[in-house]
Amino acid sequence: MADQNSFQELMSDIETEFNQALIEKRGTITLLLARIAGTIYTEAVSHGVPHPLAQEMAQDYWGKEMHPGTVTLAEDEGDADD
């Protein structure tokens, strides 16, 4: 039984280390994505893109990076035949 407890303890320690590493990696990636989104906004505005459009560009980037599997569909504006 002591061997099984030692093994479970070892596995628990490894799992804790992996979880900590994953949290740190996700945090690093999130900070990098935030910097890129900010750069997109700043560069767009500095090159004459209006604030609302630049903000939308940065938000689009952020959304696609944070939720890569999500697809957003625009509301139907009506058929051209109307």
N, C-alpha and C positions, 0 to 999 in steps of 0.2 A: 504493500500500500504506500510505503514511503516513496518508492520509485514513481508511482502514478501521481502522487501529490507533487513531487519535484517536476515531473513532466508538465503537469497542468500549470504549475507556477511559471515554468520556463515559457510555455506557450502564451500565458497571460502577459508576461513581460514583453515578449516579442510583439504581441498584438498591440500593447500600449505604445511601444516604440514606433510601430508602423502607423498607428493612428496619429501620433504626434507629428511624424514626418509628413503625413498627408495633410494635416491641418496647416502646417507651415508652408507646404508647397502650394496649396490652394490660396493662402493669404498672399504669397508672393505673386502668383499669377493674377489675382484680383487687383493688386496694386499696379502691376504692369498694364493691365487692361484699362484701368482708370487713367493712368498717365497717357496712354495712347488715345483714349476718347477725348481727354482734355486737349491733347495736341491737335487732334482733328478739328475740334471747335476753334481753338486759337488760330491755327493756320488758315482755316476757312474764313474767319472774320478778318484776319489781317490781309487777306487777298480779295476782300470786297464782298464776300458772301454775307447776305443779311443775317442778323442774329438769329431769328427764328429758324431759318433754313440750316444754319451752321449747328444750331442746337439739335435739330432733328437728325442731322447727319451723325453727330456724336452719339445721340441716343440710339440710332439704328445700329451703329457699330457695337455699342455696349450690349444691346439686346441680343444681337446675333452671336456675340461671343459668350454671353452668360447663359443663353438658352439656344445652343446651336441646332437642336432638333426641332425647334418651334418654327412654324410658318405662320406669318400674319397675312391675312387676306384683307384687302381694302373693301369697304362697303361698296355695293353695286350702285353706281351713279345713274343707272337707267340705260336702256338700250338706245342705240343710235337711231332706231326706227321710230321712236316716240315723237 
